[in-house]
Amino acid sequence: MTELSAAALRGAVDLSSLRNRPAAPTSDAPAQTPAEGAAIPLVFDVTDATFGQVLELSQSVPVVVDLWAEWCGPCKQLSPVLEKVVTELAGRVVLAKVDVDANPQLAQGFRAQSIPMVVALVAGQPVPLFTGAVPEEQVREVFAQLLQLAAQHGVTGTIPVGEGAEQGEPAEPVEQPLPPLHQAAFDAIERGDFAEAIEAYEKALAENPRDEEARSGLGQVQLLFRTQDLDLNEARAAAAAAPTDIAAQFAVADLDVAGGHVADAFDRLLDLFTAVPADEQSRVRERLVELFGLVGDADARVVTARKRLAALLF
């Protein structure tokens, strides 16, 4: 999975050409595409012409976009898994399906070089999730981190899924309150007070060690806290001047993860692991494990880096 941090909302794909595209006439749109004033289904088709509606919807609730094609075997394996998990989340996430053959502009906008490709939209901004068919357990993990990221950006709506919505009665996303400590963390992030947000998430984890949203949020905020005052050019220069300085290498690795250069960060820390004395290697390993958790075990870059770390350890 691509890192789900505040840095993820930086427009990894270019959707600007589709943002203001007028919707197609209702008679031409797929029946399951949400129409203005109508109930919003949890799973629906989206086209080049109706994509603007989906961007608007993502201001209230995270939208997972499944890019697929009829000829794609892995797509047919993944789509039912996505639909199952979205349904179980009971309106906290919706699934927009894009047939890339029928919608070339969306395929180009999302840079869909291979499918299935799964991307999220949060507050109108794209967040790459994963490519290829992945196991259901990993889909659940990715979606849990997506909900945490969305909450940090104020996207906490829920689509009504009761009897009225099924019958097509008008419905709007309903904002659901965050747990108190999660709300306190979110408010602190909005103020730029990352230390207070860290404290709130730590309290949430002390109360419930199984609170995965708090655990994910804590990792993200800790990264933001460490990088908030760093200058990338200065950090790179310091790291180049001192290849075995752990603090200097950690700083660049953190900046790389925050900026989306995940593989570079992992390679830097793995190289550092082999370069420092044995009694310092545990520090490097701990930082790697922390960043693995932040990026997500489902991400191919994490899998590759874990294998290399295991080879170095054993």
Buried (B, 14 or more C-beta within 10 A) or exposed (E): BBBBBBBBBEEBBEBEEBEEBEBBEEEEBBEEBBBEEBBBBBBBBBBBBBBBBBBBBBBBBBBBBBBBBEEBEBBBEBBEBBBEBBBEBEBBBBBBBBBBEBBEBBBBBBEBEEBBBBBBBBBBBBBBBBBBBBEEEBBBBBBBBBBBBBBBBBBBBBBBBEEEBEEEEEBEBEEEEBBEBBBBBBBBBEEEBBEBBBBBBBBBBEEEEEBBBBBBBBBBBBBBBBBEEBEBEEBBEBBEEEEEBBEBBBBBBBBBBBBBBBBBBBBBBBEBBEBBEEEBBEBBBEBBEEBBBBBBBBBBBBEBBBEBBEEEEE
